[in-house]
Amino acid sequence: MPSKPAGTLYRGREGMWSWVAHRITGVGIFFFLLVHVLDTALVRVSPEAYNEVIGTYKNPIVGLMEVGLVAAILFHAFNGVRLILVDFWAKGPRYQRQLMIGVGVVWVVLFVPFVIRHLTHVFGG
């Protein structure tokens, strides 16, 4: 049985995982925007139907989904900046790991306070 040549197995470092997460968050944001455009368009058809649909969003499950949406938007935005730096800054590829750590730090610094405040409103009344 022939063995694999050395060095051909990709082990999935931060570059691959950020690529996967960027695609997943992009698709999630796309579907949110699609639903958002459709439900907002209801206001032109029937303001009563619009108010009814918006009323159904006021529950804890949607509140938790909003947390996921903000998580996705923050990651997608800051990872996009990281990608721009990797692509257009001559030293970007060399500092890809540090840039990814920076994305994670900025994400946590902005996301944690949002979660605390948002969930206080969702579950606190």
Backbone atoms as SQL, in Angstrom:
CREATE TABLE atoms (id INTEGER PRIMARY KEY, chain TEXT, resi INTEGER, resn TEXT, atom TEXT, x REAL, y REAL, z REAL);
INSERT INTO atoms VALUES
  (1, 'A', 1, 'MET', 'N', 0.849, -1.181, 0.000),
  (2, 'A', 1, 'MET', 'CA', 0.000, 0.000, 0.000),
  (3, 'A', 1, 'MET', 'C', 0.893, 1.242, 0.000),
  (4, 'A', 2, 'PRO', 'N', 0.752, 2.097, -1.019),
  (5, 'A', 2, 'PRO', 'CA', 1.610, 3.293, -1.070),
  (6, 'A', 2, 'PRO', 'C', 1.216, 4.281, 0.020),
  (7, 'A', 3, 'SER', 'N', 2.219, 4.913, 0.585),
  (8, 'A', 3, 'SER', 'CA', 1.952, 5.917, 1.624),
  (9, 'A', 3, 'SER', 'C', 1.839, 7.292, 0.990),
  (10, 'A', 4, 'LYS', 'N', 1.189, 8.179, 1.718),
  (11, 'A', 4, 'LYS', 'CA', 1.034, 9.550, 1.224),
  (12, 'A', 4, 'LYS', 'C', 2.373, 10.269, 1.301),
  (13, 'A', 5, 'PRO', 'N', 2.656, 11.089, 0.312),
  (14, 'A', 5, 'PRO', 'CA', 3.889, 11.887, 0.384),
  (15, 'A', 5, 'PRO', 'C', 3.836, 12.823, 1.589),
  (16, 'A', 6, 'ALA', 'N', 4.965, 13.051, 2.194),
  (17, 'A', 6, 'ALA', 'CA', 5.039, 13.914, 3.373),
  (18, 'A', 6, 'ALA', 'C', 4.635, 15.337, 3.012),
  (19, 'A', 7, 'GLY', 'N', 3.904, 15.978, 3.907),
  (20, 'A', 7, 'GLY', 'CA', 3.561, 17.382, 3.737),
  (21, 'A', 7, 'GLY', 'C', 2.340, 17.664, 2.896),
  (22, 'A', 8, 'THR', 'N', 1.562, 16.648, 2.512),
  (23, 'A', 8, 'THR', 'CA', 0.398, 16.910, 1.669),
  (24, 'A', 8, 'THR', 'C', -0.908, 16.990, 2.452),
  (25, 'A', 9, 'LEU', 'N', -0.891, 16.642, 3.722),
  (26, 'A', 9, 'LEU', 'CA', -2.115, 16.671, 4.523),
  (27, 'A', 9, 'LEU', 'C', -2.294, 18.060, 5.124),
  (28, 'A', 10, 'TYR', 'N', -3.355, 18.748, 4.698),
  (29, 'A', 10, 'TYR', 'CA', -3.623, 20.082, 5.232),
  (30, 'A', 10, 'TYR', 'C', -4.265, 19.946, 6.600),
  (31, 'A', 11, 'ARG', 'N', -3.695, 20.567, 7.586),
  (32, 'A', 11, 'ARG', 'CA', -4.128, 20.385, 8.955),
  (33, 'A', 11, 'ARG', 'C', -5.134, 21.436, 9.429),
  (34, 'A', 12, 'GLY', 'N', -5.482, 22.385, 8.616),
  (35, 'A', 12, 'GLY', 'CA', -6.532, 23.337, 8.971),
  (36, 'A', 12, 'GLY', 'C', -6.157, 24.312, 10.063),
  (37, 'A', 13, 'ARG', 'N', -5.280, 25.206, 9.784),
  (38, 'A', 13, 'ARG', 'CA', -4.904, 26.208, 10.775),
  (39, 'A', 13, 'ARG', 'C', -5.881, 27.382, 10.717),
  (40, 'A', 14, 'GLU', 'N', -5.523, 28.492, 11.330),
  (41, 'A', 14, 'GLU', 'CA', -6.441, 29.627, 11.449),
  (42, 'A', 14, 'GLU', 'C', -6.937, 30.141, 10.098),
  (43, 'A', 15, 'GLY', 'N', -6.134, 30.056, 9.064),
  (44, 'A', 15, 'GLY', 'CA', -6.562, 30.516, 7.746),
  (45, 'A', 15, 'GLY', 'C', -7.758, 29.736, 7.216),
  (46, 'A', 16, 'MET', 'N', -7.709, 28.405, 7.368),
  (47, 'A', 16, 'MET', 'CA', -8.813, 27.586, 6.881),
  (48, 'A', 16, 'MET', 'C', -10.065, 27.798, 7.726),
  (49, 'A', 17, 'TRP', 'N', -9.911, 27.824, 9.038),
  (50, 'A', 17, 'TRP', 'CA', -11.074, 27.966, 9.915),
  (51, 'A', 17, 'TRP', 'C', -11.720, 29.334, 9.753),
  (52, 'A', 18, 'SER', 'N', -10.913, 30.365, 9.548),
  (53, 'A', 18, 'SER', 'CA', -11.501, 31.688, 9.318),
  (54, 'A', 18, 'SER', 'C', -12.219, 31.719, 7.971),
  (55, 'A', 19, 'TRP', 'N', -11.693, 30.994, 6.979),
  (56, 'A', 19, 'TRP', 'CA', -12.348, 30.904, 5.667),
  (57, 'A', 19, 'TRP', 'C', -13.713, 30.246, 5.822),
  (58, 'A', 20, 'VAL', 'N', -13.767, 29.138, 6.540),
  (59, 'A', 20, 'VAL', 'CA', -15.027, 28.421, 6.758),
  (60, 'A', 20, 'VAL', 'C', -16.013, 29.312, 7.521),
  (61, 'A', 21, 'ALA', 'N', -15.558, 29.916, 8.608),
  (62, 'A', 21, 'ALA', 'CA', -16.436, 30.769, 9.418),
  (63, 'A', 21, 'ALA', 'C', -16.916, 31.985, 8.624),
  (64, 'A', 22, 'HIS', 'N', -16.062, 32.529, 7.777),
  (65, 'A', 22, 'HIS', 'CA', -16.449, 33.688, 6.964),
  (66, 'A', 22, 'HIS', 'C', -17.575, 33.310, 6.004),
  (67, 'A', 23, 'ARG', 'N', -17.480, 32.127, 5.398),
  (68, 'A', 23, 'ARG', 'CA', -18.534, 31.680, 4.482),
  (69, 'A', 23, 'ARG', 'C', -19.832, 31.399, 5.221),
  (70, 'A', 24, 'ILE', 'N', -19.740, 30.717, 6.360),
  (71, 'A', 24, 'ILE', 'CA', -20.948, 30.395, 7.135),
  (72, 'A', 24, 'ILE', 'C', -21.639, 31.666, 7.618),
  (73, 'A', 25, 'THR', 'N', -20.876, 32.603, 8.153),
  (74, 'A', 25, 'THR', 'CA', -21.491, 33.852, 8.630),
  (75, 'A', 25, 'THR', 'C', -22.060, 34.649, 7.461),
  (76, 'A', 26, 'GLY', 'N', -21.394, 34.630, 6.317),
  (77, 'A', 26, 'GLY', 'CA', -21.910, 35.339, 5.144),
  (78, 'A', 26, 'GLY', 'C', -23.244, 34.780, 4.681),
  (79, 'A', 27, 'VAL', 'N', -23.363, 33.468, 4.651),
  (80, 'A', 27, 'VAL', 'CA', -24.623, 32.836, 4.245),
  (81, 'A', 27, 'VAL', 'C', -25.723, 33.145, 5.262),
  (82, 'A', 28, 'GLY', 'N', -25.388, 33.075, 6.544),
  (83, 'A', 28, 'GLY', 'CA', -26.368, 33.393, 7.587),
  (84, 'A', 28, 'GLY', 'C', -26.860, 34.828, 7.492),
  (85, 'A', 29, 'ILE', 'N', -25.943, 35.755, 7.281),
  (86, 'A', 29, 'ILE', 'CA', -26.315, 37.164, 7.142),
  (87, 'A', 29, 'ILE', 'C', -27.172, 37.370, 5.891),
  (88, 'A', 30, 'PHE', 'N', -26.829, 36.681, 4.802),
  (89, 'A', 30, 'PHE', 'CA', -27.623, 36.778, 3.579),
  (90, 'A', 30, 'PHE', 'C', -29.075, 36.367, 3.841),
  (91, 'A', 31, 'PHE', 'N', -29.275, 35.233, 4.514),
  (92, 'A', 31, 'PHE', 'CA', -30.647, 34.770, 4.765),
  (93, 'A', 31, 'PHE', 'C', -31.393, 35.707, 5.709),
  (94, 'A', 32, 'PHE', 'N', -30.688, 36.280, 6.697),
  (95, 'A', 32, 'PHE', 'CA', -31.338, 37.280, 7.542),
  (96, 'A', 32, 'PHE', 'C', -31.794, 38.465, 6.695),
  (97, 'A', 33, 'LEU', 'N', -30.917, 38.957, 5.831),
  (98, 'A', 33, 'LEU', 'CA', -31.273, 40.116, 5.000),
  (99, 'A', 33, 'LEU', 'C', -32.443, 39.804, 4.078),
  (100, 'A', 34, 'LEU', 'N', -32.493, 38.590, 3.556),
  (101, 'A', 34, 'LEU', 'CA', -33.609, 38.190, 2.707),
  (102, 'A', 34, 'LEU', 'C', -34.929, 38.259, 3.480),
  (103, 'A', 35, 'VAL', 'N', -34.950, 37.675, 4.662),
  (104, 'A', 35, 'VAL', 'CA', -36.164, 37.712, 5.490),
  (105, 'A', 35, 'VAL', 'C', -36.489, 39.148, 5.886),
  (106, 'A', 36, 'HIS', 'N', -35.475, 39.918, 6.220),
  (107, 'A', 36, 'HIS', 'CA', -35.676, 41.307, 6.630),
  (108, 'A', 36, 'HIS', 'C', -36.311, 42.135, 5.506),
  (109, 'A', 37, 'VAL', 'N', -35.817, 41.965, 4.289),
  (110, 'A', 37, 'VAL', 'CA', -36.384, 42.702, 3.150),
  (111, 'A', 37, 'VAL', 'C', -37.828, 42.279, 2.917),
  (112, 'A', 38, 'LEU', 'N', -38.082, 40.973, 2.999),
  (113, 'A', 38, 'LEU', 'CA', -39.447, 40.483, 2.770),
  (114, 'A', 38, 'LEU', 'C', -40.415, 40.984, 3.839),
  (115, 'A', 39, 'ASP', 'N', -40.036, 40.903, 5.110),
  (116, 'A', 39, 'ASP', 'CA', -40.987, 41.353, 6.131),
  (117, 'A', 39, 'ASP', 'C', -41.135, 42.877, 6.141),
  (118, 'A', 40, 'THR', 'N', -40.087, 43.594, 5.777),
  (119, 'A', 40, 'THR', 'CA', -40.208, 45.049, 5.694),
  (120, 'A', 40, 'THR', 'C', -41.083, 45.451, 4.510),
  (121, 'A', 41, 'ALA', 'N', -41.034, 44.675, 3.441),
  (122, 'A', 41, 'ALA', 'CA', -41.867, 44.961, 2.272),
  (123, 'A', 41, 'ALA', 'C', -43.353, 44.826, 2.592),
  (124, 'A', 42, 'LEU', 'N', -43.681, 44.085, 3.633),
  (125, 'A', 42, 'LEU', 'CA', -45.083, 43.933, 4.027),
  (126, 'A', 42, 'LEU', 'C', -45.740, 45.258, 4.393),
  (127, 'A', 43, 'VAL', 'N', -44.952, 46.214, 4.863),
  (128, 'A', 43, 'VAL', 'CA', -45.530, 47.489, 5.287),
  (129, 'A', 43, 'VAL', 'C', -46.207, 48.200, 4.118),
  (130, 'A', 44, 'ARG', 'N', -45.715, 47.967, 2.893),
  (131, 'A', 44, 'ARG', 'CA', -46.344, 48.574, 1.710),
  (132, 'A', 44, 'ARG', 'C', -47.630, 47.846, 1.325),
  (133, 'A', 45, 'VAL', 'N', -47.678, 46.544, 1.603),
  (134, 'A', 45, 'VAL', 'CA', -48.836, 45.742, 1.235),
  (135, 'A', 45, 'VAL', 'C', -49.951, 45.905, 2.265),
  (136, 'A', 46, 'SER', 'N', -49.574, 45.714, 3.534),
  (137, 'A', 46, 'SER', 'CA', -50.565, 45.778, 4.600),
  (138, 'A', 46, 'SER', 'C', -49.871, 46.131, 5.913),
  (139, 'A', 47, 'PRO', 'N', -50.032, 47.360, 6.380),
  (140, 'A', 47, 'PRO', 'CA', -49.416, 47.737, 7.660),
  (141, 'A', 47, 'PRO', 'C', -49.850, 46.832, 8.818),
  (142, 'A', 48, 'GLU', 'N', -51.077, 46.340, 8.770),
  (143, 'A', 48, 'GLU', 'CA', -51.552, 45.448, 9.834),
  (144, 'A', 48, 'GLU', 'C', -50.777, 44.123, 9.809),
  (145, 'A', 49, 'ALA', 'N', -50.578, 43.577, 8.611),
  (146, 'A', 49, 'ALA', 'CA', -49.809, 42.335, 8.477),
  (147, 'A', 49, 'ALA', 'C', -48.369, 42.552, 8.928),
  (148, 'A', 50, 'TYR', 'N', -47.808, 43.703, 8.575),
  (149, 'A', 50, 'TYR', 'CA', -46.449, 44.024, 9.007),
  (150, 'A', 50, 'TYR', 'C', -46.372, 44.041, 10.531),
  (151, 'A', 51, 'ASN', 'N', -47.305, 44.760, 11.175),
  (152, 'A', 51, 'ASN', 'CA', -47.306, 44.827, 12.639),
  (153, 'A', 51, 'ASN', 'C', -47.466, 43.445, 13.265),
  (154, 'A', 52, 'GLU', 'N', -48.270, 42.603, 12.657),
  (155, 'A', 52, 'GLU', 'CA', -48.469, 41.252, 13.175),
  (156, 'A', 52, 'GLU', 'C', -47.181, 40.428, 13.079),
  (157, 'A', 53, 'VAL', 'N', -46.511, 40.512, 11.940),
  (158, 'A', 53, 'VAL', 'CA', -45.255, 39.775, 11.760),
  (159, 'A', 53, 'VAL', 'C', -44.202, 40.275, 12.737),
  (160, 'A', 54, 'ILE', 'N', -44.056, 41.581, 12.852),
  (161, 'A', 54, 'ILE', 'CA', -43.070, 42.149, 13.777),
  (162, 'A', 54, 'ILE', 'C', -43.398, 41.743, 15.207),
  (163, 'A', 55, 'GLY', 'N', -44.681, 41.661, 15.533),
  (164, 'A', 55, 'GLY', 'CA', -45.089, 41.230, 16.869),
  (165, 'A', 55, 'GLY', 'C', -44.647, 39.810, 17.190),
  (166, 'A', 56, 'THR', 'N', -44.614, 38.959, 16.184),
  (167, 'A', 56, 'THR', 'CA', -44.184, 37.575, 16.429),
  (168, 'A', 56, 'THR', 'C', -42.692, 37.485, 16.751),
  (169, 'A', 57, 'TYR', 'N', -41.925, 38.521, 16.423),
  (170, 'A', 57, 'TYR', 'CA', -40.482, 38.514, 16.684),
  (171, 'A', 57, 'TYR', 'C', -40.153, 38.841, 18.136),
  (172, 'A', 58, 'LYS', 'N', -41.128, 39.295, 18.883),
  (173, 'A', 58, 'LYS', 'CA', -40.857, 39.735, 20.258),
  (174, 'A', 58, 'LYS', 'C', -40.995, 38.562, 21.218),
  (175, 'A', 59, 'ASN', 'N', -40.023, 37.650, 21.158),
  (176, 'A', 59, 'ASN', 'CA', -39.992, 36.520, 22.072),
  (177, 'A', 59, 'ASN', 'C', -38.531, 36.131, 22.325),
  (178, 'A', 60, 'PRO', 'N', -38.273, 35.380, 23.377),
  (179, 'A', 60, 'PRO', 'CA', -36.885, 35.048, 23.734),
  (180, 'A', 60, 'PRO', 'C', -36.133, 34.250, 22.668),
  (181, 'A', 61, 'ILE', 'N', -36.811, 33.432, 21.901),
  (182, 'A', 61, 'ILE', 'CA', -36.117, 32.647, 20.873),
  (183, 'A', 61, 'ILE', 'C', -35.525, 33.572, 19.822),
  (184, 'A', 62, 'VAL', 'N', -36.301, 34.539, 19.380),
  (185, 'A', 62, 'VAL', 'CA', -35.794, 35.503, 18.403),
  (186, 'A', 62, 'VAL', 'C', -34.707, 36.369, 19.043),
  (187, 'A', 63, 'GLY', 'N', -34.862, 36.673, 20.335),
  (188, 'A', 63, 'GLY', 'CA', -33.818, 37.415, 21.046),
  (189, 'A', 63, 'GLY', 'C', -32.489, 36.677, 21.026),
  (190, 'A', 64, 'LEU', 'N', -32.523, 35.361, 21.198),
  (191, 'A', 64, 'LEU', 'CA', -31.294, 34.563, 21.118),
  (192, 'A', 64, 'LEU', 'C', -30.769, 34.504, 19.683),
  (193, 'A', 65, 'MET', 'N', -31.676, 34.461, 18.728),
  (194, 'A', 65, 'MET', 'CA', -31.248, 34.476, 17.327),
  (195, 'A', 65, 'MET', 'C', -30.564, 35.808, 16.986),
  (196, 'A', 66, 'GLU', 'N', -31.023, 36.892, 17.599),
  (197, 'A', 66, 'GLU', 'CA', -30.380, 38.196, 17.389),
  (198, 'A', 66, 'GLU', 'C', -28.959, 38.189, 17.918),
  (199, 'A', 67, 'VAL', 'N', -28.728, 37.474, 19.005),
  (200, 'A', 67, 'VAL', 'CA', -27.363, 37.343, 19.528),
  (201, 'A', 67, 'VAL', 'C', -26.486, 36.656, 18.477),
  (202, 'A', 68, 'GLY', 'N', -27.010, 35.591, 17.878),
  (203, 'A', 68, 'GLY', 'CA', -26.265, 34.906, 16.822),
  (204, 'A', 68, 'GLY', 'C', -26.018, 35.793, 15.616),
  (205, 'A', 69, 'LEU', 'N', -27.014, 36.598, 15.275),
  (206, 'A', 69, 'LEU', 'CA', -26.862, 37.516, 14.145),
  (207, 'A', 69, 'LEU', 'C', -25.754, 38.531, 14.405),
  (208, 'A', 70, 'VAL', 'N', -25.749, 39.116, 15.587),
  (209, 'A', 70, 'VAL', 'CA', -24.706, 40.100, 15.913),
  (210, 'A', 70, 'VAL', 'C', -23.339, 39.426, 15.952),
  (211, 'A', 71, 'ALA', 'N', -23.274, 38.206, 16.487),
  (212, 'A', 71, 'ALA', 'CA', -22.004, 37.466, 16.494),
  (213, 'A', 71, 'ALA', 'C', -21.499, 37.280, 15.062),
  (214, 'A', 72, 'ALA', 'N', -22.392, 36.891, 14.174),
  (215, 'A', 72, 'ALA', 'CA', -22.014, 36.662, 12.781),
  (216, 'A', 72, 'ALA', 'C', -21.575, 37.953, 12.099),
  (217, 'A', 73, 'ILE', 'N', -22.326, 39.023, 12.321),
  (218, 'A', 73, 'ILE', 'CA', -21.985, 40.298, 11.677),
  (219, 'A', 73, 'ILE', 'C', -20.636, 40.811, 12.164),
  (220, 'A', 74, 'LEU', 'N', -20.419, 40.774, 13.471),
  (221, 'A', 74, 'LEU', 'CA', -19.137, 41.251, 14.001),
  (222, 'A', 74, 'LEU', 'C', -17.973, 40.434, 13.448),
  (223, 'A', 75, 'PHE', 'N', -18.097, 39.103, 13.493),
  (224, 'A', 75, 'PHE', 'CA', -17.007, 38.276, 12.981),
  (225, 'A', 75, 'PHE', 'C', -16.791, 38.525, 11.494),
  (226, 'A', 76, 'HIS', 'N', -17.865, 38.536, 10.725),
  (227, 'A', 76, 'HIS', 'CA', -17.761, 38.694, 9.279),
  (228, 'A', 76, 'HIS', 'C', -17.098, 40.035, 8.929),
  (229, 'A', 77, 'ALA', 'N', -17.472, 41.076, 9.636),
  (230, 'A', 77, 'ALA', 'CA', -16.905, 42.404, 9.364),
  (231, 'A', 77, 'ALA', 'C', -15.414, 42.458, 9.686),
  (232, 'A', 78, 'PHE', 'N', -15.045, 42.019, 10.880),
  (233, 'A', 78, 'PHE', 'CA', -13.635, 42.123, 11.274),
  (234, 'A', 78, 'PHE', 'C', -12.760, 41.119, 10.534),
  (235, 'A', 79, 'ASN', 'N', -13.299, 39.954, 10.238),
  (236, 'A', 79, 'ASN', 'CA', -12.540, 39.004, 9.437),
  (237, 'A', 79, 'ASN', 'C', -12.380, 39.526, 8.012),
  (238, 'A', 80, 'GLY', 'N', -13.359, 40.260, 7.518),
  (239, 'A', 80, 'GLY', 'CA', -13.229, 40.883, 6.204),
  (240, 'A', 80, 'GLY', 'C', -12.097, 41.896, 6.167),
  (241, 'A', 81, 'VAL', 'N', -11.961, 42.664, 7.224),
  (242, 'A', 81, 'VAL', 'CA', -10.831, 43.610, 7.311),
  (243, 'A', 81, 'VAL', 'C', -9.517, 42.833, 7.341),
  (244, 'A', 82, 'ARG', 'N', -9.494, 41.735, 8.091),
  (245, 'A', 82, 'ARG', 'CA', -8.290, 40.898, 8.155),
  (246, 'A', 82, 'ARG', 'C', -7.945, 40.364, 6.760),
  (247, 'A', 83, 'LEU', 'N', -8.961, 39.940, 6.021),
  (248, 'A', 83, 'LEU', 'CA', -8.721, 39.427, 4.674),
  (249, 'A', 83, 'LEU', 'C', -8.159, 40.509, 3.752),
  (250, 'A', 84, 'ILE', 'N', -8.674, 41.712, 3.889),
  (251, 'A', 84, 'ILE', 'CA', -8.146, 42.822, 3.092),
  (252, 'A', 84, 'ILE', 'C', -6.673, 43.036, 3.420),
  (253, 'A', 85, 'LEU', 'N', -6.336, 42.996, 4.707),
  (254, 'A', 85, 'LEU', 'CA', -4.929, 43.171, 5.098),
  (255, 'A', 85, 'LEU', 'C', -4.055, 42.036, 4.570),
  (256, 'A', 86, 'VAL', 'N', -4.540, 40.812, 4.655),
  (257, 'A', 86, 'VAL', 'CA', -3.763, 39.674, 4.149),
  (258, 'A', 86, 'VAL', 'C', -3.570, 39.787, 2.640),
  (259, 'A', 87, 'ASP', 'N', -4.593, 40.228, 1.934),
  (260, 'A', 87, 'ASP', 'CA', -4.507, 40.304, 0.470),
  (261, 'A', 87, 'ASP', 'C', -3.718, 41.503, -0.045),
  (262, 'A', 88, 'PHE', 'N', -3.849, 42.653, 0.613),
  (263, 'A', 88, 'PHE', 'CA', -3.290, 43.879, 0.043),
  (264, 'A', 88, 'PHE', 'C', -2.106, 44.467, 0.797),
  (265, 'A', 89, 'TRP', 'N', -1.805, 43.960, 1.967),
  (266, 'A', 89, 'TRP', 'CA', -0.644, 44.423, 2.724),
  (267, 'A', 89, 'TRP', 'C', 0.470, 43.420, 2.471),
  (268, 'A', 90, 'ALA', 'N', 1.629, 43.893, 2.074),
  (269, 'A', 90, 'ALA', 'CA', 2.727, 42.997, 1.709),
  (270, 'A', 90, 'ALA', 'C', 3.087, 42.033, 2.847),
  (271, 'A', 91, 'LYS', 'N', 2.986, 42.478, 4.079),
  (272, 'A', 91, 'LYS', 'CA', 3.337, 41.626, 5.220),
  (273, 'A', 91, 'LYS', 'C', 2.129, 40.872, 5.781),
  (274, 'A', 92, 'GLY', 'N', 0.959, 41.054, 5.165),
  (275, 'A', 92, 'GLY', 'CA', -0.262, 40.440, 5.666),
  (276, 'A', 92, 'GLY', 'C', -0.196, 38.934, 5.835),
  (277, 'A', 93, 'PRO', 'N', 0.247, 38.198, 4.806),
  (278, 'A', 93, 'PRO', 'CA', 0.299, 36.741, 4.970),
  (279, 'A', 93, 'PRO', 'C', 1.223, 36.290, 6.100),
  (280, 'A', 94, 'ARG', 'N', 2.281, 37.037, 6.332),
  (281, 'A', 94, 'ARG', 'CA', 3.226, 36.691, 7.391),
  (282, 'A', 94, 'ARG', 'C', 2.588, 36.841, 8.775),
  (283, 'A', 95, 'TYR', 'N', 1.652, 37.785, 8.899),
  (284, 'A', 95, 'TYR', 'CA', 1.020, 38.061, 10.199),
  (285, 'A', 95, 'TYR', 'C', -0.421, 37.542, 10.277),
  (286, 'A', 96, 'GLN', 'N', -0.734, 36.555, 9.447),
  (287, 'A', 96, 'GLN', 'CA', -2.103, 36.055, 9.408),
  (288, 'A', 96, 'GLN', 'C', -2.581, 35.551, 10.778),
  (289, 'A', 97, 'ARG', 'N', -1.730, 34.825, 11.474),
  (290, 'A', 97, 'ARG', 'CA', -2.105, 34.292, 12.797),
  (291, 'A', 97, 'ARG', 'C', -2.373, 35.420, 13.786),
  (292, 'A', 98, 'GLN', 'N', -1.501, 36.398, 13.833),
  (293, 'A', 98, 'GLN', 'CA', -1.679, 37.525, 14.755),
  (294, 'A', 98, 'GLN', 'C', -2.931, 38.328, 14.402),
  (295, 'A', 99, 'LEU', 'N', -3.181, 38.493, 13.112),
  (296, 'A', 99, 'LEU', 'CA', -4.390, 39.201, 12.692),
  (297, 'A', 99, 'LEU', 'C', -5.643, 38.432, 13.112),
  (298, 'A', 100, 'MET', 'N', -5.598, 37.109, 13.008),
  (299, 'A', 100, 'MET', 'CA', -6.750, 36.293, 13.423),
  (300, 'A', 100, 'MET', 'C', -6.972, 36.407, 14.925),
  (301, 'A', 101, 'ILE', 'N', -5.909, 36.416, 15.689),
  (302, 'A', 101, 'ILE', 'CA', -6.030, 36.609, 17.135),
  (303, 'A', 101, 'ILE', 'C', -6.621, 37.988, 17.416),
  (304, 'A', 102, 'GLY', 'N', -6.195, 38.991, 16.667),
  (305, 'A', 102, 'GLY', 'CA', -6.752, 40.333, 16.811),
  (306, 'A', 102, 'GLY', 'C', -8.242, 40.377, 16.520),
  (307, 'A', 103, 'VAL', 'N', -8.665, 39.661, 15.483),
  (308, 'A', 103, 'VAL', 'CA', -10.096, 39.579, 15.168),
  (309, 'A', 103, 'VAL', 'C', -10.835, 38.977, 16.352),
  (310, 'A', 104, 'GLY', 'N', -10.296, 37.909, 16.916),
  (311, 'A', 104, 'GLY', 'CA', -10.938, 37.263, 18.064),
  (312, 'A', 104, 'GLY', 'C', -11.029, 38.170, 19.271),
  (313, 'A', 105, 'VAL', 'N', -9.977, 38.911, 19.542),
  (314, 'A', 105, 'VAL', 'CA', -9.968, 39.820, 20.699),
  (315, 'A', 105, 'VAL', 'C', -10.986, 40.938, 20.506),
  (316, 'A', 106, 'VAL', 'N', -10.973, 41.576, 19.344),
  (317, 'A', 106, 'VAL', 'CA', -11.927, 42.666, 19.085),
  (318, 'A', 106, 'VAL', 'C', -13.353, 42.132, 19.119),
  (319, 'A', 107, 'TRP', 'N', -13.561, 40.928, 18.575),
  (320, 'A', 107, 'TRP', 'CA', -14.886, 40.309, 18.578),
  (321, 'A', 107, 'TRP', 'C', -15.378, 40.119, 20.008),
  (322, 'A', 108, 'VAL', 'N', -14.549, 39.568, 20.870),
  (323, 'A', 108, 'VAL', 'CA', -14.946, 39.329, 22.268),
  (324, 'A', 108, 'VAL', 'C', -15.205, 40.645, 22.985),
  (325, 'A', 109, 'VAL', 'N', -14.319, 41.631, 22.793),
  (326, 'A', 109, 'VAL', 'CA', -14.459, 42.927, 23.475),
  (327, 'A', 109, 'VAL', 'C', -15.779, 43.608, 23.101),
  (328, 'A', 110, 'LEU', 'N', -16.209, 43.476, 21.864),
  (329, 'A', 110, 'LEU', 'CA', -17.462, 44.106, 21.445),
  (330, 'A', 110, 'LEU', 'C', -18.686, 43.210, 21.690),
  (331, 'A', 111, 'PHE', 'N', -18.518, 41.912, 21.555),
  (332, 'A', 111, 'PHE', 'CA', -19.655, 40.990, 21.627),
  (333, 'A', 111, 'PHE', 'C', -20.133, 40.757, 23.056),
  (334, 'A', 112, 'VAL', 'N', -19.229, 40.569, 23.990),
  (335, 'A', 112, 'VAL', 'CA', -19.626, 40.248, 25.372),
  (336, 'A', 112, 'VAL', 'C', -20.493, 41.346, 25.988),
  (337, 'A', 113, 'PRO', 'N', -20.111, 42.625, 25.907),
  (338, 'A', 113, 'PRO', 'CA', -21.008, 43.654, 26.463),
  (339, 'A', 113, 'PRO', 'C', -22.372, 43.690, 25.781),
  (340, 'A', 114, 'PHE', 'N', -22.385, 43.473, 24.446),
  (341, 'A', 114, 'PHE', 'CA', -23.663, 43.434, 23.746),
  (342, 'A', 114, 'PHE', 'C', -24.541, 42.312, 24.286),
  (343, 'A', 115, 'VAL', 'N', -23.968, 41.124, 24.441),
  (344, 'A', 115, 'VAL', 'CA', -24.746, 39.972, 24.914),
  (345, 'A', 115, 'VAL', 'C', -25.332, 40.256, 26.287),
  (346, 'A', 116, 'ILE', 'N', -24.524, 40.806, 27.174),
  (347, 'A', 116, 'ILE', 'CA', -25.006, 41.103, 28.527),
  (348, 'A', 116, 'ILE', 'C', -26.177, 42.074, 28.463),
  (349, 'A', 117, 'ARG', 'N', -26.008, 43.147, 27.737),
  (350, 'A', 117, 'ARG', 'CA', -27.070, 44.164, 27.646),
  (351, 'A', 117, 'ARG', 'C', -28.308, 43.618, 26.919),
  (352, 'A', 118, 'HIS', 'N', -28.098, 42.937, 25.827),
  (353, 'A', 118, 'HIS', 'CA', -29.223, 42.449, 25.035),
  (354, 'A', 118, 'HIS', 'C', -30.028, 41.400, 25.799),
  (355, 'A', 119, 'LEU', 'N', -29.356, 40.447, 26.391),
  (356, 'A', 119, 'LEU', 'CA', -30.072, 39.390, 27.116),
  (357, 'A', 119, 'LEU', 'C', -30.764, 39.940, 28.360),
  (358, 'A', 120, 'THR', 'N', -30.229, 41.005, 28.915),
  (359, 'A', 120, 'THR', 'CA', -30.920, 41.666, 30.022),
  (360, 'A', 120, 'THR', 'C', -32.271, 42.197, 29.553),
  (361, 'A', 121, 'HIS', 'N', -32.304, 42.756, 28.348),
  (362, 'A', 121, 'HIS', 'CA', -33.570, 43.247, 27.792),
  (363, 'A', 121, 'HIS', 'C', -34.489, 42.109, 27.376),
  (364, 'A', 122, 'VAL', 'N', -33.910, 41.055, 26.810),
  (365, 'A', 122, 'VAL', 'CA', -34.728, 39.936, 26.322),
  (366, 'A', 122, 'VAL', 'C', -35.389, 39.197, 27.469),
  (367, 'A', 123, 'PHE', 'N', -34.628, 38.931, 28.527),
  (368, 'A', 123, 'PHE', 'CA', -35.157, 38.130, 29.630),
  (369, 'A', 123, 'PHE', 'C', -35.560, 38.949, 30.854),
  (370, 'A', 124, 'GLY', 'N', -35.130, 40.213, 30.881),
  (371, 'A', 124, 'GLY', 'CA', -35.423, 41.042, 32.047),
  (372, 'A', 124, 'GLY', 'C', -36.679, 41.880, 31.916),
  (373, 'A', 125, 'GLY', 'N', -37.172, 42.003, 30.719),
  (374, 'A', 125, 'GLY', 'CA', -38.412, 42.748, 30.533),
  (375, 'A', 125, 'GLY', 'C', -38.217, 44.102, 30.060);
